[in-house]
């Protein structure tokens, strides 16, 4: 039995699932993928302020920027 995907992870216009979009665009990078997930659901999850999701996305992007700097400077 498949688990139901929460509505806040499904687009309203085309019904696309966030994880499929992430897999297609950023499946090879965890931090970018997670940031995209937080941006896609921002403000849609019940009892979850939009700024909380935006800040989480920023955190993952900042972490990835530092990681990329470290990879390129070695």
N, C-alpha and C positions, 0 to 999 in steps of 0.2 A: 504494500500500500504506500503510495506516494504522499509525502507531507505537503499540505497546502501552503503555497507561497503567500506571505502576508500581502495585503493590498498595497501597502506602501512601497513594495518592491516591484510593482507592475505599473507600467506607464498607462496613462488614461486614454491617450489618443489611439495608439497602435497596439496596446496590450503587450508590449515587449517586457520581458523580465530583465531586471537590472543585471543579474549574474550573466545572462547571455551577452548583453552589451559589453560588460566588463571583460568577459572571456574573449570576445572578438577584438576589442581595442587594446586591452592591457593585461591579458592573461599571463604574460611573462613577468609582471612586476607587481608584487603584493601591495606595496605602499600606494602606488598609483591606483590600483584596482579598488582598494579599500576607500581611498579618498573619493573616487568616482561613486562608489556605493553610498557614502554619506551624503554626497551632493545630490544624487538622484532621489534620495528619500528625505532630504532636508525639509522639515516642517510637515511631513506627512504622517509620521508615527504618532499615535495618540499619546498625549501627556509628555511630549518631547519637544521642547522649544527649538525652533529652527536654528538659533545661534549655537546650540549645543552640537548639532550635526556639522555646521559650518566650521566650528572650532576643531572638531575631530578631524575633518578633512584637511584643514590647514596643518594640524599636527603631523599627519601622515605625509603630507607634501614636504614640510620642513625636514622631516626625518629622511625622506628620499633625497632631497637636495644635499644634505650633509653626507649621505651615503655615496652619492655620485661624486661629490667633491673628493671624498676619501679614495674612491676607486681611481679617479683620474689623476690624483696627485701622488700615487704610489709609484 
